[in-house]
Structure formats: C-alpha cells, structure tokens
Amino acid sequence: RGARGWAVAGDAARAEAERQRARQQAQRLPPASQRAWHGPLEIGAAHAALSLGQPARALALLDPLWPGAEAPSAAVRPYIGLARGVALARLQRRPEALEWLQRAERDFAAPGDPRPPQAALVQLNLALLALQDRGPDAAALTRRLDAAARSLPVAYGPDHPAARLVQVLATAARAADASGAESPSAALRRVAGAHRHPLFF
C-alpha cells in the first residue's frame, strides 16, 4: 500500500520500511533516473510523515529538495510547495504556509491545463487559510472554492474528505448569496469552523 498508506493506517514502522525499500529500489537505477526519482520519493516520505502527525519531520525531508535560491525542477516544485505549506500550517506558521501554498498555486498554473488534482487541493487549502482572516477577499475565495469544487469530486470521488468539505462550503456560499441573511464569507467561516479539518495534501 506504500509508505503513505501505512502512515494513514497509523503504522509508522511499516511506513518507514516501505520508504527504505523504495529508496533501495531507486539506488539500483542509472544515475540520471536516481536523480529524477529522488524528489518524488522524498515528497512521498514527507506525505507519510504528515499522515503520522509529524509536520516537523516532513519539513526536514523537504528542506534539502529546495536549498536556498536553487529551485528544483518544474516537475516537483508545486508538490514541494503544497507539502511544505501543509506542514508549516500544522506547525502554526501561517504566513510561511500561505507563502508556500501561493508558490504552489503559481507553479501548478505554469504548465497550463490539464492540471493535476493536487492543484485543486492547493486552491482549497488557500481558501481555508483565507477563512481564518476577518475580511477575506470574497472574489478570490469564491474563485478558489469553485475551482476546487469542479475538480476534487471528479479526481478523488465524492466521498473523499476534501471533496465533501468543498461541496459543503460551496452549498453554504450559494445559500447565503440567495437568502441575503448573511454574507457568503461569513457563512463560509461559520461552516468551515463547524467542519474543522487540517489542510489537505
């Protein structure tokens, strides 16, 4: 089931064993292939750490992939940004989390369509962070939720936690807009508060 699968199941030992097995397999590849697989393997290990509730370990795995001003390849940049953003948010480092998620948003947009489903997770995560503000940008909030609502149920299925949450939020926004009883932003903050969930990766 892979390192992340074992991590989601709460089995840290098997998750680490699976990570080491994947690394050993990669070491048998030609050098160019090893370099190509290094980033995805470490991002996967960071995902496993996040699933085990270890955001600091996830950051430690991700840091070497983006050393200072030396940017990694375009193929892995947005995935590093997404994972770093989630880890930083879980460490209560919101400004840094926002910066990395916005960077992931730009990097996912760069290649154009079709975009991977993780791009929609970035949109949802940015919306959830914005809802922590007193006066979020309503237009940007709606745009991000609409993008996530179009993609996530198709990519992950309607029962995935991210897909369920974005559908609940989209329904609340439409209801508030139709009734006029409260602003869509206020309705979204209320609903998001009742469905508290850590950011998705």
Secondary structure in CASP SS format (residue, H / E / C, confidence):
PFRMAT SS
TARGET T0000
AUTHOR 0000-0000-0000
METHOD secondary structure of the structure
MODEL  1
R C 1.00
G H 1.00
A H 1.00
R H 1.00
G H 1.00
W H 1.00
A H 1.00
V H 1.00
A C 1.00
G C 1.00
D C 1.00
A H 1.00
A H 1.00
R H 1.00
A H 1.00
E H 1.00
A H 1.00
E H 1.00
R H 1.00
Q H 1.00
R H 1.00
A H 1.00
R H 1.00
Q H 1.00
Q H 1.00
A H 1.00
Q H 1.00
R C 1.00
L C 1.00
P C 1.00
P H 1.00
A H 1.00
S H 1.00
Q H 1.00
R H 1.00
A H 1.00
W H 1.00
H H 1.00
G H 1.00
P H 1.00
L H 1.00
E H 1.00
I H 1.00
G H 1.00
A H 1.00
A H 1.00
H H 1.00
A H 1.00
A H 1.00
L H 1.00
S H 1.00
L C 1.00
G C 1.00
Q C 1.00
P H 1.00
A H 1.00
R H 1.00
A H 1.00
L H 1.00
A H 1.00
L H 1.00
L H 1.00
D H 1.00
P H 1.00
L H 1.00
W C 1.00
P C 1.00
G C 1.00
A C 1.00
E C 1.00
A C 1.00
P C 1.00
S C 1.00
A C 1.00
A C 1.00
V C 1.00
R H 1.00
P H 1.00
Y H 1.00
I H 1.00
G H 1.00
L H 1.00
A H 1.00
R H 1.00
G H 1.00
V H 1.00
A H 1.00
L H 1.00
A H 1.00
R H 1.00
L C 1.00
Q C 1.00
R C 1.00
R H 1.00
P H 1.00
E H 1.00
A H 1.00
L H 1.00
E H 1.00
W H 1.00
L H 1.00
Q H 1.00
R H 1.00
A H 1.00
E H 1.00
R H 1.00
D H 1.00
F H 1.00
A H 1.00
A C 1.00
P C 1.00
G C 1.00
D C 1.00
P C 1.00
R C 1.00
P C 1.00
P H 1.00
Q H 1.00
A H 1.00
A H 1.00
L H 1.00
V H 1.00
Q H 1.00
L H 1.00
N H 1.00
L H 1.00
A H 1.00
L H 1.00
L H 1.00
A H 1.00
L C 1.00
Q C 1.00
D C 1.00
R C 1.00
G C 1.00
P C 1.00
D C 1.00
A H 1.00
A H 1.00
A H 1.00
L H 1.00
T H 1.00
R H 1.00
R H 1.00
L H 1.00
D H 1.00
A H 1.00
A H 1.00
A H 1.00
R H 1.00
S H 1.00
L H 1.00
P H 1.00
V H 1.00
A H 1.00
Y H 1.00
G C 1.00
P C 1.00
D C 1.00
H C 1.00
P H 1.00
A H 1.00
A H 1.00
R H 1.00
L H 1.00
V H 1.00
Q H 1.00
V H 1.00
L H 1.00
A H 1.00
T H 1.00
A H 1.00
A H 1.00
R H 1.00
A H 1.00
A H 1.00
D H 1.00
A H 1.00
S H 1.00
G C 1.00
A C 1.00
E C 1.00
S C 1.00
P H 1.00
S H 1.00
A H 1.00
A H 1.00
L H 1.00
R H 1.00
R H 1.00
V H 1.00
A H 1.00
G H 1.00
A H 1.00
H C 1.00
R C 1.00
H C 1.00
P C 1.00
L C 1.00
F C 1.00
F C 1.00
END
